[in-house]
Amino acid sequence: MFAAAVMLCITLLSSRAHAGGDYFKVYLNNKLIIEQHVWEPLKLQQLQLGKANADDELTFHYSHCGKLGSNRKIAVQDAKGKVIREWKFADAPGSKQSGMVITVKELLALQQRDLRFFYTATELPKGQLVGSFHVGSQTTSQVTAPAAQRQRLAALLPERNTFALL
C-alpha cells in the first residue's frame, strides 16, 4: 500500500500540467502567423517582408496567464543581437485589446535583413522571443535564439524535448 502511494505521488509530481501560462500570437494584417504558449517548443517561422508589404502591419498579442502586462515593449534586435529599435505600448488594464502594432514600413526603415522581436513587460522583465523575420528579397537560413534564451527555455521544458527556435 505504501509503495503504491509513493508511486502515485511520483507520477503526479513528475507530470507537467501546462494549462494556462503565458501565451502569444502574432498577426500580419489580421492573419494569424504565430500562436503558441511559451512552454511549447518554439516554432520556426520564416516570413518574407519587403517593399510590397510597406503598408502592412504586424500585431503582437501577449497574455500573462490571461492578463495583459504593464509597461509593455517590443524590442527588435539585429542578427548580432543588438537592440536597434524599441516600441512602448500603453497599459490597458481590464482590457481585452492587447494588440501591439508595428508597421512593416517602420521595419523596412531599419535597413536590416534579419530581425528578432522580444516582448518585455513588468511581469516579464527578461523578455520573451516572439518572432524572427527576414526583411528583403530572399528568405535566408534559420535564426537561433541566444544562449540565455535557450537556457531559459530549457528550464521550462523537459530535457527530452528538442526544438527549433524562432
Contacts in CASP RR format, 6 or more apart in sequence:
PFRMAT RR
TARGET T0000
AUTHOR 0000-0000-0000
METHOD contacts of the structure
MODEL  1
MFAAAVMLCITLLSSRAHAGGDYFKVYLNNKLIIEQHVWEPLKLQQLQLG
KANADDELTFHYSHCGKLGSNRKIAVQDAKGKVIREWKFADAPGSKQSGM
VITVKELLALQQRDLRFFYTATELPKGQLVGSFHVGSQTTSQVTAPAAQR
QRLAALLPERNTFALL
16 39 0 8 1.000
16 158 0 8 1.000
18 37 0 8 1.000
18 39 0 8 1.000
20 37 0 8 1.000
20 65 0 8 1.000
20 66 0 8 1.000
21 37 0 8 1.000
21 38 0 8 1.000
21 39 0 8 1.000
21 63 0 8 1.000
21 64 0 8 1.000
21 65 0 8 1.000
21 66 0 8 1.000
22 37 0 8 1.000
22 38 0 8 1.000
22 39 0 8 1.000
22 62 0 8 1.000
22 63 0 8 1.000
22 64 0 8 1.000
22 65 0 8 1.000
22 124 0 8 1.000
22 128 0 8 1.000
23 36 0 8 1.000
23 37 0 8 1.000
23 38 0 8 1.000
23 62 0 8 1.000
23 63 0 8 1.000
23 66 0 8 1.000
24 34 0 8 1.000
24 35 0 8 1.000
24 36 0 8 1.000
24 38 0 8 1.000
24 60 0 8 1.000
24 61 0 8 1.000
24 62 0 8 1.000
24 63 0 8 1.000
24 119 0 8 1.000
24 128 0 8 1.000
24 130 0 8 1.000
25 32 0 8 1.000
25 34 0 8 1.000
25 35 0 8 1.000
25 60 0 8 1.000
25 61 0 8 1.000
26 32 0 8 1.000
26 33 0 8 1.000
26 34 0 8 1.000
26 35 0 8 1.000
26 58 0 8 1.000
26 59 0 8 1.000
26 60 0 8 1.000
26 61 0 8 1.000
26 117 0 8 1.000
26 130 0 8 1.000
26 131 0 8 1.000
27 33 0 8 1.000
27 58 0 8 1.000
27 59 0 8 1.000
27 61 0 8 1.000
28 47 0 8 1.000
28 56 0 8 1.000
28 57 0 8 1.000
28 58 0 8 1.000
28 59 0 8 1.000
29 56 0 8 1.000
29 57 0 8 1.000
30 59 0 8 1.000
33 45 0 8 1.000
33 47 0 8 1.000
34 43 0 8 1.000
34 45 0 8 1.000
34 130 0 8 1.000
34 131 0 8 1.000
34 166 0 8 1.000
36 42 0 8 1.000
36 43 0 8 1.000
38 128 0 8 1.000
38 156 0 8 1.000
39 156 0 8 1.000
39 157 0 8 1.000
41 157 0 8 1.000
41 161 0 8 1.000
41 162 0 8 1.000
41 163 0 8 1.000
41 164 0 8 1.000
42 129 0 8 1.000
42 145 0 8 1.000
42 153 0 8 1.000
42 163 0 8 1.000
42 164 0 8 1.000
42 165 0 8 1.000
42 166 0 8 1.000
43 164 0 8 1.000
43 166 0 8 1.000
44 142 0 8 1.000
44 164 0 8 1.000
44 165 0 8 1.000
44 166 0 8 1.000
45 131 0 8 1.000
45 132 0 8 1.000
45 133 0 8 1.000
45 166 0 8 1.000
46 133 0 8 1.000
46 134 0 8 1.000
46 139 0 8 1.000
46 142 0 8 1.000
47 133 0 8 1.000
47 134 0 8 1.000
48 134 0 8 1.000
48 136 0 8 1.000
48 139 0 8 1.000
49 56 0 8 1.000
49 104 0 8 1.000
49 107 0 8 1.000
49 108 0 8 1.000
49 133 0 8 1.000
49 134 0 8 1.000
49 135 0 8 1.000
49 136 0 8 1.000
50 104 0 8 1.000
50 108 0 8 1.000
50 135 0 8 1.000
50 136 0 8 1.000
50 137 0 8 1.000
51 108 0 8 1.000
53 104 0 8 1.000
54 104 0 8 1.000
54 105 0 8 1.000
54 108 0 8 1.000
55 103 0 8 1.000
55 104 0 8 1.000
55 105 0 8 1.000
56 103 0 8 1.000
56 104 0 8 1.000
57 101 0 8 1.000
57 102 0 8 1.000
57 103 0 8 1.000
57 104 0 8 1.000
58 101 0 8 1.000
58 102 0 8 1.000
58 103 0 8 1.000
58 104 0 8 1.000
58 107 0 8 1.000
58 133 0 8 1.000
59 99 0 8 1.000
59 100 0 8 1.000
59 101 0 8 1.000
59 102 0 8 1.000
60 74 0 8 1.000
60 99 0 8 1.000
60 100 0 8 1.000
60 102 0 8 1.000
60 117 0 8 1.000
60 119 0 8 1.000
60 130 0 8 1.000
61 98 0 8 1.000
61 99 0 8 1.000
61 100 0 8 1.000
62 68 0 8 1.000
62 69 0 8 1.000
62 72 0 8 1.000
62 98 0 8 1.000
62 100 0 8 1.000
62 119 0 8 1.000
62 121 0 8 1.000
62 124 0 8 1.000
62 128 0 8 1.000
62 130 0 8 1.000
63 98 0 8 1.000
64 121 0 8 1.000
64 123 0 8 1.000
64 124 0 8 1.000
68 91 0 8 1.000
68 92 0 8 1.000
68 93 0 8 1.000
68 94 0 8 1.000
68 95 0 8 1.000
68 98 0 8 1.000
69 91 0 8 1.000
69 121 0 8 1.000
69 122 0 8 1.000
69 123 0 8 1.000
69 124 0 8 1.000
70 91 0 8 1.000
70 93 0 8 1.000
70 121 0 8 1.000
70 122 0 8 1.000
70 123 0 8 1.000
71 88 0 8 1.000
71 91 0 8 1.000
71 121 0 8 1.000
71 122 0 8 1.000
72 88 0 8 1.000
72 89 0 8 1.000
72 91 0 8 1.000
72 100 0 8 1.000
72 119 0 8 1.000
72 120 0 8 1.000
72 121 0 8 1.000
73 86 0 8 1.000
73 87 0 8 1.000
73 88 0 8 1.000
73 89 0 8 1.000
73 119 0 8 1.000
73 120 0 8 1.000
73 121 0 8 1.000
74 86 0 8 1.000
74 87 0 8 1.000
74 89 0 8 1.000
74 100 0 8 1.000
74 102 0 8 1.000
74 117 0 8 1.000
74 118 0 8 1.000
74 119 0 8 1.000
74 130 0 8 1.000
75 83 0 8 1.000
75 85 0 8 1.000
75 86 0 8 1.000
75 87 0 8 1.000
75 117 0 8 1.000
75 118 0 8 1.000
75 120 0 8 1.000
76 83 0 8 1.000
76 84 0 8 1.000
76 85 0 8 1.000
76 86 0 8 1.000
76 107 0 8 1.000
76 110 0 8 1.000
76 112 0 8 1.000
76 115 0 8 1.000
76 116 0 8 1.000
76 117 0 8 1.000
76 118 0 8 1.000
77 83 0 8 1.000
77 84 0 8 1.000
77 115 0 8 1.000
77 116 0 8 1.000
77 118 0 8 1.000
78 84 0 8 1.000
78 112 0 8 1.000
78 114 0 8 1.000
78 115 0 8 1.000
78 116 0 8 1.000
79 112 0 8 1.000
79 113 0 8 1.000
79 114 0 8 1.000
79 143 0 8 1.000
81 116 0 8 1.000
81 146 0 8 1.000
84 110 0 8 1.000
84 112 0 8 1.000
85 106 0 8 1.000
85 110 0 8 1.000
87 100 0 8 1.000
87 102 0 8 1.000
89 99 0 8 1.000
89 100 0 8 1.000
92 98 0 8 1.000
100 119 0 8 1.000
107 115 0 8 1.000
107 133 0 8 1.000
107 135 0 8 1.000
108 135 0 8 1.000
110 135 0 8 1.000
112 135 0 8 1.000
113 134 0 8 1.000
113 135 0 8 1.000
113 136 0 8 1.000
113 140 0 8 1.000
114 132 0 8 1.000
114 133 0 8 1.000
114 134 0 8 1.000
114 135 0 8 1.000
114 140 0 8 1.000
114 143 0 8 1.000
115 132 0 8 1.000
115 133 0 8 1.000
115 134 0 8 1.000
115 135 0 8 1.000
116 129 0 8 1.000
116 131 0 8 1.000
116 132 0 8 1.000
116 143 0 8 1.000
116 145 0 8 1.000
116 166 0 8 1.000
117 129 0 8 1.000
117 130 0 8 1.000
117 131 0 8 1.000
117 132 0 8 1.000
117 133 0 8 1.000
118 127 0 8 1.000
118 128 0 8 1.000
118 129 0 8 1.000
118 130 0 8 1.000
119 127 0 8 1.000
119 128 0 8 1.000
119 130 0 8 1.000
120 126 0 8 1.000
120 127 0 8 1.000
120 128 0 8 1.000
121 127 0 8 1.000
126 152 0 8 1.000
129 145 0 8 1.000
129 149 0 8 1.000
129 165 0 8 1.000
129 166 0 8 1.000
130 166 0 8 1.000
131 166 0 8 1.000
132 143 0 8 1.000
132 165 0 8 1.000
132 166 0 8 1.000
134 140 0 8 1.000
142 164 0 8 1.000
142 165 0 8 1.000
143 165 0 8 1.000
143 166 0 8 1.000
144 150 0 8 1.000
144 165 0 8 1.000
145 153 0 8 1.000
145 165 0 8 1.000
145 166 0 8 1.000
149 165 0 8 1.000
150 165 0 8 1.000
153 163 0 8 1.000
153 165 0 8 1.000
157 163 0 8 1.000
END
